[in-house]
Amino acid sequence: MPTLLAVFEEPDHIAAAARRLIDRGYDKIETYTPAPFPEVDDVVVPKPSPVRLFTLIGGLLGVVTGYALTLWMANNWPIMLGGKPFSSIPPYTIIAFELTILFGGVLTVLGLFLVSGLPRVKLDPAYSARFSGEEFGLVVECQERDVPEIDGLMRDNHATEVSVVQA
């Protein structure tokens, strides 16, 4: 699948082009801007990150581990203290809570690295250093048959340059 890169000079132009692409059903869109611009950010709405699933799994794993570990130790090495039951849940809640936070945090960091693909050895082939200076970049992944249509759409929205990055 080819990837088209369009270069713009104004944030309004890139926002208009991205809006038209999204209206036509293209969802694999990436924008490069030298600074945050609300008009561009409002058009390209990011999908929820899957990192939150890593946090949920880590938290659930932590709470299960916390209760299982403490209940197993209390029943395996019983110490009778004043007639209290061996497996009393309320005092073990503190340990379960702490392990929930620990496992949730560790799996969140692990998920962040896995989802973002870090460490990246090389940059995105469509990225250019000029997008950190003055110009704006819009990258769209499309079918081979859609290349002329998207090229025309980009040029209608004042793109100074349109090129195919990958085929």
C-alpha positions, 0 to 999 in steps of 0.5 A: 500500500502506498503512503502519500506525504503532503507538505503544507505551509499553514495549519488551516490548510492541513486541517482542511485536507485531513478533515476531507480525508477523514470524511472520505473514509481514510483512517490511517492519517498522521500529521506532523506539526512544528507546534501544537495547533488546536485546529489540527489536533481537533480534526485527527482524533486519536483512538484510545490507547491499548496501554490501559489494558496493560494497566487493568491486567497488571492491577487485577494480577496484583490484587489476585497475587496479593490475596493469594500470597497472603492467604496461602502463607497464613494457611500454610504456616498457621499462627494462632493469635488470640483466637483470630481466624487464620485467613482474615481478609481485611488485614490482607487488603493492604498488601493486595492494594500495594501489589495492585499499584506495583503490578499496574505500574510495571505493566503500564510501563511495559505496555507503553514500550510495547505499544509505542514500539520503543526503542525505535531504531529509525524514524518514520520514513515520511518524517522530515526535519522541516516539520519541526521548523516551519512546515506541516506534514500530512501522511495518509496510507491508501490503496494504489487506485486512490493515489491520484484522487488523494493527490488532487485533494491535497493540491486543492487544499494548498499542498506545496508538495505531494509525494509517494513515500512507500509503495 
